[in-house]
Amino acid sequence: MVILLCLLNTFGDFLSIAGQMADHEKGKYTLIRDGEDSQLGIYDKPLPCFGCGIGWFSFLVGFLCPLLWYYATFLYFRNYYRKDPRERAGLAASAIAAMACSVVLLIVIAILLF
């Protein structure tokens, strides 16, 4: 199965090069790419905050300072994760932690007042 996929991938590369050569013969420009590094994408760079992203960093440090959970919740609702979808899970976890913290805080205040 793996061999078949490799062969299909190689055949697809061959067709792509053949198409580019045909375009070149017609006088069109061809795109020059690095054959070894063809899979570079926008999300290949490491995430900020020590590589774990703002959301997970806020989630972990939020146990020491819960205000970071609320900051990450603000980023989550402002769709910060559209810049980098890898941030979405951490921001959502921080939003859930902020909600749980708020519920616990409300229960404690209710017990102290009544």
C-alpha positions in Angstrom: 0.0 0.0 0.0 2.8 2.4 0.9 4.7 1.6 -2.2 1.6 2.3 -4.3 1.2 5.7 -2.6 4.8 6.5 -3.2 4.5 5.5 -6.9 1.3 7.7 -7.3 3.1 10.6 -5.6 6.1 10.2 -8.0 3.8 10.0 -11.0 1.9 13.1 -9.8 5.2 15.0 -9.5 6.1 13.8 -13.0 2.8 15.1 -14.5 3.3 18.4 -12.7 6.8 18.8 -14.2 5.6 17.8 -17.6 2.8 20.4 -17.4 5.3 23.1 -16.4 7.5 22.1 -19.3 4.6 22.4 -21.7 3.8 25.8 -20.3 7.4 26.9 -20.6 7.4 25.9 -24.3 4.4 28.1 -24.8 6.3 31.1 -23.4 4.9 31.1 -19.9 7.0 31.4 -16.7 7.4 28.4 -14.5 7.6 28.3 -10.7 11.0 27.4 -9.3 10.8 25.4 -6.1 13.2 23.7 -3.8 12.7 20.0 -4.3 13.8 19.0 -0.8 11.8 21.6 1.1 8.4 21.6 -0.8 6.2 21.2 2.3 6.9 24.5 4.0 3.8 26.1 5.2 2.5 29.0 7.2 2.2 26.9 10.4 5.7 25.5 10.4 7.1 28.2 12.7 7.0 27.4 16.4 4.2 28.8 18.6 5.0 31.8 20.9 5.4 31.3 24.7 8.0 28.6 24.7 6.4 26.7 21.8 3.2 25.7 23.5 1.1 28.7 22.4 -0.5 31.6 24.3 -3.6 29.5 25.2 -1.8 26.6 26.8 0.7 28.9 28.4 -2.2 30.9 29.9 -3.9 27.7 31.0 -0.8 26.5 32.9 0.2 29.8 34.4 -3.4 30.5 35.2 -3.2 28.2 38.2 -0.9 30.8 39.7 -2.6 33.9 38.4 -6.2 33.2 37.2 -6.4 36.5 35.4 -4.5 34.9 32.6 -7.4 32.6 32.0 -9.7 35.6 31.5 -7.1 37.1 29.1 -7.0 33.9 27.1 -10.9 33.8 27.1 -10.9 37.4 25.7 -8.5 36.2 22.9 -10.7 33.2 22.3 -13.9 35.3 21.9 -12.0 37.8 19.7 -11.1 34.8 17.3 -7.4 35.1 17.9 -7.1 31.5 16.8 -7.9 32.5 13.2 -4.3 33.7 12.9 -3.1 30.3 13.9 -5.6 27.4 14.3 -3.1 25.6 16.6 -4.0 28.1 19.3 -7.7 27.2 19.5 -7.5 24.2 21.9 -5.4 26.0 24.5 -7.6 29.1 24.3 -10.7 27.0 24.7 -9.2 25.2 27.7 -8.4 28.6 29.3 -12.0 29.7 28.7 -13.3 26.6 30.4 -11.0 27.1 33.3 -12.1 30.8 33.6 -15.7 29.7 33.6 -15.0 27.1 36.3 -13.1 29.7 38.4 -16.0 32.1 38.1 -18.5 29.5 39.2 -16.3 28.6 42.2 -15.9 32.2 43.1 -19.6 32.9 42.9 -20.3 29.9 45.2 -17.7 31.1 47.7 -19.2 34.6 47.7 -22.7 33.2 48.1 -21.7 31.1 51.1 -19.9 34.0 52.7 -22.8 36.4 52.3 -25.6 34.0 53.4 
